[in-house]
Amino acid sequence: KSRIEFSTLSYLYKIFYELYLQNNLQLFIVLTNFCQYLNFKC
């Protein structure tokens, strides 16, 4: 389970880093909603 969580965190970190480079607010909002969905799902 921790291995899956680690890969998920790494994936999210990569997305956040790319969003930081692109500075794309709309994608950031979509990603934030997706993270909230995952939190409610867990």
URBELTA-V449897 format. One record per pair of residues at least 4 apart in sequence whose C-alpha atoms are under 8 Angstrom apart, sorted by the first residue. I is the first residue (numbers start at 1). J is the second residue. If there is no record, write none. Layout:
((I	J) (I	J))
//
This chain:
((1	5) (2	6) (3	7) (4	8) (5	9) (6	10) (7	11) (8	12) (9	13) (10	14) (11	15) (12	16) (13	17) (14	18) (15	19) (16	20) (16	28) (17	21) (18	22) (19	23) (19	24) (19	25) (19	27) (19	28) (20	24) (24	28) (25	29) (26	30) (27	31) (28	32) (29	33) (30	34) (31	35) (32	36) (33	37) (34	38) (35	39) (36	40) (37	41) (38	42))
//
